[in-house]
Amino acid sequence: MQGVAAGALIVLGAASPAFAESAKEAPRKTETHGLGISAGVGGPYVGLGFQAAYYLPLSGSRLRVAPYASLGWVLWALGPDEQDHLVIGTAAGLMASWGHRHRLTVEGYYGTAGTTSLSLHGEAPDTERECGPGAAVGYEYAASNGFFLRTSFGLQYVVTAPILAPSDRLVFGGTLIGIGYKLW
């Protein structure tokens, strides 16, 4: 008899408004720890590329950090050179975001910024990936189902090209558009 009474209390408690309210307060997918994948165009995506980020929300705060790695196709040549073939590059960084659905983002990264070519005396040009640090500030929209969209403005400074003119070392380092999904 006591088991039936205890079971009835549990069932009645589950149907109470307080229980229903606590079920509504489950965290959204975009506010939990987890892996997000995205595709985009810009410096943090190494031109046109893919990015994997692991989101780490700080408890009791709207702030979260996300270390990430990117792999992409370099879309631009630096300086007066022309890029005549596909070059793949990488980037790694850390992004911080603040907000719930509409978020302010700040990120720093190091990655491929473009390519340079050098041809001496008619030889076939040798294409090199050029890298450097970058920083960007932007906006991210994060839906509760895990979908997100981001854009940012930033700059990247090329440090690995000794023959590159100083005026050609500072390049766009933001994200024109990034679209992704947080898996968990």
C-alpha positions in Angstrom: 0.0 0.0 0.0 2.8 2.4 0.8 4.4 1.7 -2.6 1.1 2.7 -4.4 0.9 5.9 -2.3 4.5 6.8 -3.1 3.9 6.1 -6.8 0.8 8.3 -6.8 2.7 11.1 -5.2 5.4 10.8 -7.9 2.8 10.8 -10.7 1.0 13.7 -9.1 4.3 15.6 -8.6 5.2 15.0 -12.2 1.9 16.6 -13.4 2.3 19.6 -11.1 3.0 23.1 -12.6 6.4 23.2 -10.7 7.5 20.0 -12.5 6.3 21.4 -15.9 8.2 24.7 -15.2 11.4 22.9 -14.4 11.1 20.8 -17.6 10.8 24.1 -19.6 14.1 25.4 -18.2 16.2 22.7 -19.8 19.2 24.4 -21.5 19.1 25.1 -25.2 21.5 23.1 -27.3 23.4 26.3 -28.1 24.0 26.9 -24.3 25.6 23.6 -23.5 29.1 22.1 -23.9 29.5 20.5 -27.3 30.9 20.3 -30.8 29.8 22.6 -33.6 30.7 22.3 -37.2 30.4 25.1 -39.8 31.3 26.2 -43.3 32.1 29.7 -44.3 34.1 32.3 -46.2 36.8 34.4 -44.5 40.1 34.4 -42.6 39.1 32.1 -39.8 37.9 29.6 -42.5 41.1 30.0 -44.5 39.3 31.4 -47.5 36.5 28.9 -48.2 36.5 26.2 -45.6 35.2 24.1 -42.7 35.5 24.7 -39.0 35.1 22.4 -36.0 34.7 24.2 -32.6 34.0 22.9 -29.1 31.8 25.3 -27.1 32.5 25.7 -23.4 29.9 27.9 -21.6 30.9 29.5 -18.4 28.3 28.5 -15.7 25.9 31.2 -14.6 26.9 33.5 -17.4 26.0 34.3 -21.0 29.7 34.0 -21.9 31.2 31.0 -23.7 34.5 30.2 -25.2 35.2 27.9 -28.2 38.6 26.7 -29.3 38.5 25.8 -33.0 40.4 24.4 -36.0 39.7 25.1 -39.7 40.6 23.6 -43.0 40.0 25.5 -46.2 40.9 26.5 -49.7 43.0 29.6 -50.0 41.1 32.0 -52.3 43.6 34.9 -52.7 47.1 35.6 -53.6 49.0 38.2 -51.6 50.8 41.1 -53.3 51.1 41.3 -57.1 51.2 37.5 -57.7 48.4 35.4 -59.2 47.3 32.1 -57.7 46.9 29.6 -60.5 46.1 26.4 -58.6 44.3 25.1 -55.5 46.1 25.6 -52.2 44.8 24.2 -48.9 45.5 25.9 -45.6 44.7 25.6 -41.9 43.9 27.8 -39.0 43.4 27.4 -35.2 42.0 29.9 -32.8 39.8 30.8 -29.8 36.5 32.5 -30.0 34.5 34.0 -27.1 30.8 34.9 -27.4 28.4 36.7 -25.2 24.6 36.6 -25.4 21.8 34.1 -25.8 20.3 34.0 -29.2 22.0 37.2 -30.5 25.7 37.1 -29.6 28.7 39.4 -29.8 31.8 37.4 -30.8 35.5 38.2 -30.4 38.2 35.8 -31.8 41.9 35.4 -32.2 43.5 32.9 -34.5 46.7 31.9 -36.4 46.4 30.5 -39.9 47.0 30.7 -43.6 46.3 34.2 -44.9 47.1 33.7 -48.6 49.8 32.6 -51.0 52.9 34.2 -52.6 54.8 33.1 -55.6 58.4 33.7 -56.7 59.7 32.9 -60.1 63.4 33.7 -61.0 64.6 33.8 -64.6 61.6 32.1 -66.1 61.4 29.1 -63.8 58.0 27.8 -62.8 56.8 29.8 -59.9 56.9 28.2 -56.5 53.7 28.9 -54.5 54.0 29.3 -50.7 51.3 29.4 -48.0 51.7 32.5 -45.9 50.5 32.6 -42.3 49.9 35.1 -39.5 47.8 36.0 -36.5 44.3 37.5 -36.9 41.6 39.0 -34.8 38.0 39.7 -35.5 34.8 41.1 -33.8 31.4 40.1 -35.0 27.8 38.9 -34.6 26.4 35.4 -34.3 22.8 34.3 -34.4 22.2 31.0 -32.5 18.9 29.2 -32.7 17.8 26.9 -29.9 17.9 23.9 -32.2 21.6 24.2 -32.8 21.7 26.2 -36.1 24.0 29.2 -36.1 25.0 32.0 -38.5 27.9 34.3 -38.0 29.7 37.3 -39.6 32.7 39.4 -38.4 35.1 42.0 -39.3 38.8 41.6 -38.6 42.4 41.8 -39.8 45.2 39.3 -40.2 48.9 40.2 -40.4 51.2 38.0 -42.5 54.4 37.2 -40.7 55.9 34.4 -42.8 56.6 36.2 -46.1 59.9 38.1 -45.8 59.7 39.4 -49.4 56.1 40.7 -49.0 55.9 44.5 -49.0 54.7 45.9 -45.6 51.6 47.4 -47.3 50.6 43.9 -48.4 50.9 42.2 -45.0 47.7 43.4 -43.5 44.7 41.5 -45.0 41.0 41.0 -44.3 40.7 38.5 -41.5 37.0 38.4 -40.7 34.2 36.1 -41.7 31.9 37.2 -44.6 29.5 34.4 -43.7 29.7 31.2 -41.6 26.8 28.8 -41.3 26.8 25.8 -39.0 25.1 23.4 -36.6 26.0 22.5 -33.0 25.8 18.7 -32.8 25.4 18.4 -29.1 
